Amino acid sequence: MTVEGPTNRDEVSKVVAERLEASAHDNGPKETVTIEWRGAKKYLPVISMPIDLLTYNPGTHRIRAQRELDTQRDAELTSDPFGASAQAYLHTLLMGDPKDPSSTDPSFTALMADIKQHGQTDAGIITRHGVLINGNTRRAALKELGQRDIRVAVLPPDASHEDTRSVELALQLRKDHRRDYSFVNFLIALDDRVNDGMQAKQIQKEFRIAATTYDRNRWILQAMREMIERSEVTDSNGKKYVMRLMDFEDHQGKLEELYRAYINLKSKNSDQAEALREQRLLALLLNKSKTDLRLIEPDFSDKYMKDLLTDSDKQGVSDPISIPGTKIRAQGPSPRVQALRKATDRALRAKAIKVVEGDAAPTLVKQAGETLEDLDKSMENALDVAGRHGRVTKRRHAPAERLSDANDDLVLAVTAVAEARATSNLDPDDLEEAVSSVRASLTKLAQLLDPSSEAQNPGLMWLRAAAQISDTQEP
């Protein structure tokens, strides 16, 4: 999609040229904006332009995922990006909360308040035809405040689509930028660069991310797109419903933790990794917390959510799968993993109906609500039991873990004493207070142990002897 196609482009180009020329002949101080331009720094002149002459950039990554809010208006934005309807839709989305574009983003409200009090502090950037490459949100805020003009820097006349995209990303990814890309829009922006044919190392440099972060973001976006594909529902009239990328805006931390857990397990046991993935995705779709998701291990449903899978689900034969581009047939996921996928698919399809329930038939909405309610009740009960079991396990292992930590400290103490002796710097009197404290603590520990059950354990017998506690002495 080209960004240089407004119907008023000739009028805007004329105004831009006139104001650039007037600025060049002005002997006063001149404002400029510094950008990265084709591998070097470039200083762009800043001019003031009428807000209504400029147009929003239909390709801006700031609201890419949120465009799915209204499929009809999104279609208009695709077919006529500079038309009045499309530009009005962009204005609405630029004001919206990335997680709920139908409501105003608090950060947009804060931006308006800042501009109202201090004025426009940073200039936007436009093409010669008046398309905003940077400053789309600032224009929206100024329009809402009833301002007539906006300060903008002007790109060179030979700016290509690749140039404008690079400028937008470079500016938006600066650490000091007022309003960052949302989680999903960042992933889309990164994916666009992949589709542009850029090498991974180039993208990592441009986005200022490490290779591990790049791999994680690519995996998460692929997982979200797969879930969207699996969520598709077609009603009796042939109308399709699917989840949207913006529906995952709230789940960044959960997806990042899932990626780490999945990758760590994948190399050891692929089937277990897939089981973990499906069960955590199910919990994510049911809006469970990050802490809840950590309770879910590969055997979670077997232990705590037995009603999710029947015995027949766990049996059967794994269907082989074809490796794309080859004639090789590989072992597919186990029947258990396939059954877990079906459970997650039920939640995905129900969510696809719920996110657009105003457009779906009441019977479909009711069925979707009942499906999610049943799954949520089962998941909530399972998480409750798993949480209690986890706390019990933690309490059981805590004493041994604490003693292990204490032993590590004693090993360091032995080394320190040896070094002090070797250099004739050891004074035993310096250790008296600390040794007495250790002895008191060991005595208390030994008193807490039941001699009737621990008497045959050599280590604990030594502890009681060292603390000089008889079998008849009470704590």
C-alpha positions in Angstrom: 0.0 0.0 0.0 1.4 3.4 -0.9 1.2 6.2 1.6 1.3 8.9 -1.0 -2.3 8.9 -2.4 -4.4 11.7 -0.8 -6.9 13.3 -3.2 -5.6 16.7 -2.1 -1.9 15.9 -2.6 -1.3 18.5 -5.2 -2.7 21.3 -3.0 -0.7 20.0 0.0 2.5 19.8 -2.0 2.1 23.4 -3.1 1.5 24.6 0.4 4.5 22.6 1.7 6.8 24.0 -1.0 5.7 27.5 -0.3 6.3 27.2 3.5 9.6 25.5 3.1 10.8 28.3 0.8 9.5 30.9 3.2 11.3 29.1 6.1 14.6 29.0 4.1 14.5 32.8 3.6 13.8 33.4 7.3 16.9 34.7 9.0 15.7 33.7 12.5 16.5 30.4 14.3 15.1 27.3 12.5 13.7 24.2 14.1 14.7 20.9 12.7 14.1 17.2 13.4 16.9 14.7 13.2 16.2 11.3 11.7 18.1 8.2 10.5 18.0 8.5 6.7 19.6 5.8 4.5 22.3 5.0 6.9 23.2 8.5 8.0 21.7 11.4 10.1 19.5 13.9 8.3 18.1 17.2 9.5 14.6 17.9 8.4 13.2 21.4 8.3 10.1 22.1 10.4 7.1 24.1 9.2 3.6 24.8 10.5 0.7 23.2 8.5 -3.1 23.4 8.7 -4.3 20.3 10.5 -7.2 19.7 8.1 -4.8 19.6 5.1 -2.9 16.6 6.4 -4.0 13.0 6.4 -3.4 10.0 8.8 -1.0 7.3 7.6 -3.2 4.3 6.8 -0.2 2.0 7.2 0.8 3.2 10.7 1.6 0.3 13.0 0.2 2.1 16.0 -3.3 0.7 15.3 -2.7 -2.2 12.9 -4.3 -4.8 15.2 -7.1 -2.6 16.3 -8.4 -2.2 12.7 -10.1 -5.5 13.2 -12.6 -3.8 15.6 -15.0 -3.1 12.7 -14.6 -5.3 9.7 -16.7 -3.2 7.5 -14.8 0.0 8.2 -11.5 -1.9 8.0 -12.5 -3.0 4.5 -13.2 0.7 3.6 -9.8 1.6 5.0 -8.2 -1.0 2.8 -10.1 0.0 -0.4 -10.0 3.8 0.0 -7.4 4.6 2.7 -7.6 8.4 2.2 -11.3 8.6 2.0 -13.4 10.5 4.6 -14.8 7.3 6.2 -11.4 5.6 6.4 -9.7 8.7 7.9 -12.5 9.1 10.5 -12.0 5.4 11.5 -8.3 6.0 11.9 -9.0 9.0 14.1 -11.2 6.9 16.3 -8.6 4.1 16.6 -5.8 6.5 17.4 -7.8 7.7 20.4 -8.7 4.2 21.5 -7.3 1.9 24.1 -5.3 -0.9 22.4 -7.1 -3.5 24.6 -10.5 -2.0 24.0 -10.5 0.4 21.0 -14.1 1.4 21.7 -13.0 3.3 24.8 -10.5 6.2 25.0 -6.9 5.3 25.9 -5.9 7.0 29.2 -2.5 7.8 27.6 -4.3 9.7 24.8 -6.2 11.6 27.5 -2.9 12.4 29.2 -1.4 13.5 25.8 -4.3 15.9 25.3 -3.9 17.4 28.8 -0.2 17.8 28.2 -0.7 19.6 24.9 -3.4 21.8 26.3 -1.1 22.9 29.1 2.3 23.1 27.3 1.4 23.1 23.6 2.9 20.8 21.0 6.4 20.0 22.1 7.5 17.6 19.4 7.0 18.1 15.7 5.5 15.4 13.5 6.8 14.2 10.2 5.0 14.3 6.9 5.6 13.4 3.2 5.5 16.1 0.6 1.9 15.1 0.0 0.9 15.6 3.7 0.7 12.0 5.0 1.8 11.8 8.6 4.6 9.3 9.0 5.1 10.3 12.6 2.7 12.3 14.8 -0.6 10.7 13.9 -1.7 10.5 17.5 -0.6 14.1 18.1 -2.7 15.3 15.2 -5.7 13.4 16.7 -5.1 15.1 20.0 -4.8 18.6 18.4 -8.0 18.0 16.4 -9.9 17.0 19.6 -8.6 20.2 21.2 -9.8 22.3 18.3 -6.3 23.4 17.2 -5.9 24.6 13.6 -2.2 24.0 13.0 0.4 21.4 13.7 4.2 21.7 13.5 5.7 19.0 11.1 9.1 18.2 9.6 9.1 17.4 5.9 10.7 14.4 4.3 12.8 14.7 1.1 10.8 14.7 -2.1 12.3 11.3 -3.2 11.1 9.5 0.0 10.1 5.9 -0.9 7.7 3.6 0.9 10.7 1.8 2.4 12.1 5.1 3.6 8.9 6.2 5.3 8.5 2.8 7.0 12.1 2.9 8.3 11.6 6.4 9.6 8.4 5.5 11.4 9.9 2.5 13.1 13.1 4.3 14.0 11.2 7.1 15.7 8.5 4.9 17.4 11.0 2.5 18.8 13.0 5.2 20.6 13.0 4.6 24.4 11.9 8.2 25.1 8.8 8.1 22.8 5.7 9.4 24.5 3.4 6.5 23.5 4.9 3.1 22.7 3.5 0.6 20.2 1.1 -1.8 21.9 2.3 -5.4 22.4 0.5 -6.8 19.3 1.3 -3.8 17.0 5.0 -4.2 17.9 4.8 -7.9 16.8 3.0 -6.9 13.5 5.6 -4.2 12.8 8.4 -6.8 13.3 6.6 -9.3 11.0 6.2 -6.6 8.3 10.0 -6.3 8.2 10.4 -10.0 7.9 7.9 -9.9 4.9 9.9 -7.1 3.4 12.8 -9.6 3.1 15.0 -8.1 5.8 17.5 -10.5 7.5 16.9 -11.3 11.2 20.1 -9.5 12.3 19.0 -6.3 10.5 15.6 -6.5 12.1 17.1 -7.0 15.6 19.3 -4.0 15.1 16.4 -1.8 13.8 14.1 -2.9 16.7 16.9 -2.8 19.3 16.2 -6.3 20.5 18.3 -9.4 21.2 18.1 -12.5 19.0 16.3 -14.4 21.8 13.7 -11.6 22.0 13.3 -11.8 18.2 12.7 -15.6 18.3 10.2 -15.3 21.1 8.2 -12.5 19.4 8.1 -14.5 16.2 6.9 -17.6 18.1 4.2 -15.7 19.9 2.8 -14.0 16.8 2.7 -17.4 15.0 0.9 -18.9 18.1 -1.7 -16.1 18.0 -2.3 -16.5 14.3 -2.7 -20.2 14.7 -5.3 -19.7 17.5 -7.2 -17.3 15.3 -7.3 -19.9 12.5 -8.5 -22.5 15.0 -11.2 -20.2 16.4 -13.2 -19.9 13.1 -16.9 -20.5 13.4 -19.4 -20.5 10.6 -23.1 -20.0 11.4 -26.1 -21.5 9.5 -26.1 -18.5 7.2 -22.5 -18.9 6.2 -21.3 -16.0 8.3 -17.8 -16.5 9.8 -16.6 -15.4 13.2 -12.9 -15.5 14.3 -10.9 -14.1 17.1 -8.7 -11.1 16.4 -5.0 -10.3 17.1 -6.2 -7.4 19.4 -7.9 -10.0 21.6 -4.4 -11.0 22.9 -3.2 -7.5 23.9 -3.7 -8.3 27.6 -1.7 -11.5 27.5 1.9 -10.5 26.8 3.4 -11.8 30.1 1.5 -15.1 29.9 2.6 -15.7 26.3 6.2 -14.9 27.0 6.3 -17.3 30.0 4.6 -19.9 27.9 7.2 -19.6 25.2 10.1 -20.1 27.7 8.4 -23.1 29.3 7.5 -24.6 26.0 11.0 -24.2 24.4 12.7 -25.6 27.5 10.5 -28.7 27.4 10.4 -29.1 23.6 13.9 -30.5 23.3 13.4 -33.0 26.1 9.8 -34.2 25.3 8.0 -32.8 22.3 4.6 -34.4 23.3 4.8 -33.1 26.8 5.6 -29.6 25.5 2.5 -29.7 23.3 0.4 -30.8 26.2 1.7 -28.0 28.3 1.1 -25.5 25.5 -2.5 -26.5 25.0 -3.5 -26.5 28.6 -1.9 -23.1 29.3 -3.5 -21.6 26.2 -6.9 -22.9 27.5 -6.3 -21.2 30.8 -5.2 -18.0 29.0 -8.4 -18.0 27.0 -10.3 -18.3 30.2 -8.5 -15.1 31.5 -6.6 -16.9 34.3 -3.7 -15.0 35.8 0.0 -15.5 35.1 0.3 -17.0 38.6 -2.5 -19.5 37.7 -0.8 -20.5 34.5 2.4 -21.3 36.4 0.5 -24.1 38.2 -0.1 -25.9 34.9 2.3 -28.6 34.0 2.0 -31.2 31.2 0.1 -33.6 33.5 -2.2 -30.9 34.9 -5.4 -32.3 33.3 -4.5 -35.9 34.4 -4.1 -34.8 38.0 -6.6 -32.0 38.5 -8.9 -31.8 35.5 -9.9 -35.3 34.8 -13.3 -34.3 33.3 -11.5 -32.6 30.5 -10.4 -35.9 28.9 -12.1 -39.2 28.7 -10.3 -42.6 28.8 -10.9 -42.9 25.1 -9.2 -39.5 24.5 -6.0 -40.8 26.0 -6.0 -44.0 23.8 -5.8 -44.7 20.1 -3.2 -44.2 17.5 -1.3 -41.0 16.6 -2.1 -39.8 13.1 1.0 -39.3 11.0 1.6 -35.8 9.5 3.3 -34.7 6.3 6.4 -32.4 6.5 5.7 -29.6 4.0 7.8 -29.7 0.9 8.8 -33.3 1.3 7.3 -36.8 1.1 8.3 -37.6 4.6 5.6 -38.7 7.0 6.3 -38.0 10.7 4.7 -39.1 13.9 1.9 -36.7 14.8 0.8 -35.6 18.3 -0.4 -38.3 20.7 -4.1 -38.9 21.1 -3.9 -37.2 24.5 -2.5 -34.0 22.9 -5.1 -34.2 20.1 -7.8 -34.3 22.8 -6.3 -31.3 24.6 -6.3 -29.4 21.3 -10.0 -30.2 20.9 -10.7 -28.7 24.4 -8.7 -25.6 23.5 -10.5 -25.4 20.2 -13.9 -25.4 22.0 -12.7 -22.4 24.0 -11.3 -20.6 20.9 -14.6 -21.0 19.0 -16.6 -19.8 22.0 -14.4 -16.8 22.4 -14.7 -16.0 18.7 -18.5 -15.7 19.3 -18.2 -13.8 22.5 -15.9 -11.0 21.2 -18.5 -10.1 18.6 -21.6 -11.3 20.4 -23.6 -8.2 19.3 -23.3 -9.5 15.7 -24.0 -13.2 16.4 -27.3 -15.1 16.7 -28.5 -15.2 20.3 -28.5 -19.1 20.3 -24.8 -19.0 19.3 -24.0 -16.5 22.0 -25.8 -18.6 24.6 -24.0 -21.8 23.5 -20.6 -20.0 23.6 -21.3 -18.6 27.1 -22.3 -22.0 28.4 -19.1 -23.6 26.9 -16.9 -21.0 28.5 -18.7 -21.2 31.8 -18.4 -25.0 31.9 -14.7 -24.9 31.0 -14.0 -22.0 33.5 -15.7 -23.9 36.4 -13.7 -27.0 35.7 -10.4 -25.0 35.3 -11.1 -23.0 38.5 -11.6 -26.1 40.5 -8.5 -27.7 39.1 -6.4 -24.6 39.8 -7.6 -24.5 43.3 -6.6 -28.1 44.0 -3.3 -27.6 42.2 -2.6 -24.4 44.2 -3.2 -26.2 47.5 -1.0 -29.1 46.4 1.7 -26.7 45.3 1.7 -25.0 48.6 1.9 -28.3 50.5 4.8 -29.4 48.3 6.5 -26.1 48.9 6.1 -26.4 52.6 7.4 -30.0 52.6 10.6 -29.1 50.7 11.2 -25.8 52.3 13.2 -27.2 55.4 15.6 -29.2 53.2 16.1 -26.2 50.8 16.9 -23.9 53.8 19.4 -26.3 55.2 21.0 -26.7 51.8 21.4 -22.9 51.6 22.9 -22.9 55.2 25.4 -25.5 54.2 26.5 -23.4 51.2 27.2 -20.6 53.6 29.1 -22.9 55.9 31.3 -24.1 53.0 32.1 -20.4 52.3 32.9 -20.0 56.0 35.3 -22.9 56.0 37.1 -21.4 53.0 37.3 -18.0 54.8 38.7 -19.6 58.0 41.3 -21.5 55.9 42.5 -18.4 54.2 42.7 -16.5 57.4 44.8 -19.2 59.0 47.1 -19.4 56.0 47.9 -15.7 56.4 48.1 -15.8 60.2 45.1 -13.5 60.5 42.7 -15.9 62.4 41.7 -15.0 65.9 39.3 -17.7 67.3 37.8 -15.2 69.7 36.4 -13.3 66.7 34.2 -16.4 65.9 32.9 -17.0 69.4 29.6 -15.1 69.0 28.8 -16.5 65.6 29.6 -20.1 66.6 27.4 -19.7 69.7 24.6 -18.5 67.5 25.0 -21.5 65.2 25.0 -23.9 68.1 21.8 -22.3 69.5 20.1 -22.7 66.1 21.3 -26.3 65.7 19.9 -27.1 69.2 16.5 -25.7 68.3 16.5 -27.6 65.1 17.4 -30.9 66.8 14.7 -30.3 69.5 12.0 -30.0 66.8 12.8 -33.5 65.4 10.9 -36.5 66.8 13.5 -39.0 68.1 11.1 -41.9 67.7 10.8 -41.6 63.9 14.2 -40.0 63.1 16.4 -42.1 65.4 17.6 -44.4 62.6 18.6 -41.6 60.3 22.4 -41.1 60.7 22.4 -37.5 59.8 19.7 -36.6 62.3 21.3 -38.8 64.9 24.5 -36.8 64.5 22.6 -33.6 64.8 21.0 -34.6 68.1 24.4 -35.8 69.4 26.1 -32.6 68.4 23.5 -30.6 70.1 23.8 -32.9 73.1 20.1 -33.6 73.3 18.8 -36.8 75.0 15.9 -38.8 73.7 13.8 -37.7 76.7 14.5 -34.0 76.3 11.4 -32.0 75.1 11.6 -29.0 72.7 
